[in-house]
Amino acid sequence: MATTQNRFGLSCAITTPMREGGDVDLPRLVAHARHVLAEGCDSVTLFGTTGEGAALGLPARTAMLGALAGAGIEPASRIYAGIAAASLHDSLEQAKVALGIGAKGLLVAPPFYFKGVSDEGLYAWFSQFFEKLGAAARNTILYHIPSVTAVDISVGLVERLKRAFPGIVIGVKDSSGSYANTEALLKAHGELAILVGDERQLAKAVRAGAQGTICGVANLVPGLLRPMVYDGTESPAVNTLVDEICSYPVLPAVKALVGHLHGDPGYGAMRPPLEALNEAQRQRLFAAFDTITRAKAA
């Protein structure tokens, strides 16, 4: 198990507050980022799945990174940036914006339009990505989320990439939902930061050597997640909360709960084609959240 000093830790896959019409709400973003960091997150990861990252273009990304940096949230220690695009050019442009403002590192999804691609093809794509970034490339976490991308990042591909780009490929975020896959990554690549996307598997994985998580529930209960990340302590409350969230469309459910947490329904808007929860869904979810968190507090 990694020591506290060199462990990746707890990063919030932060939601992206939207105004009606789809513009990013920068003041709410800053307020929420400050909140999760104060409550126990080590960093925030912008533009991840929970943050609707694949729907955010360069102007929004630039504005969001600038807003957090301008608010005193230090990019070099506190900000990771998700990279998600179908083309190599767009992925590179996203990476350059983030690295140019000094972000600590990148969470890089594979290209997701073409299906049935081989490890050889993915190796060529990632190789070109790193080579074209050149000296700017650093602290890259490979993002394995096949339920969204329909593209696997295999244990063997990680082996090739970590050997070809040592010190640049530093970890894998496993959002496959398969603990067997997490185990295989830990066995083959235990020196890397293996991160777990499914919070229900987090504590078990940490006890087996995982270094933490980038996750959506960190938007809501970082104080409950921190002992899971640093001590491998199970949290029935977190498991129950994740089960409840997963009974709804997950992204709008997390975003609605962020608004509930802040007492501000302005956090709930989604960027099309995603849709916010309806009022009946919101009220059921809020009641369940309050019951779960009150029970833990008691």
Buried (B, 14 or more C-beta within 10 A) or exposed (E): EBEEEEBBBBBBBBBBBBEEEBBBBBEBBBBBBBBBBEBBBBBBBBBBBBBBBBBBEEEBBBBBBBBBBEBEBEBEEBBBBBBBBBEBEBBBBBBBBBBEBEBBBBBBBBBBEEEEBEBEBBBEBBBEBBEBBEEEBBBBBBBBBBEEBBBBBBBEBBEBBBEBBEEBBBBBBBBBBBBEBBBBBBEBBBEBBBBBBBBBBBBBBBBBBBBBBBBBBBBBBBEBBBBBBBEBBBBEBBBBBBEBBEEBBBBBBBBBBBBBBBEBEBBBBBBEEBEBBEEEBBEBBBEBBEEBBEEBEE
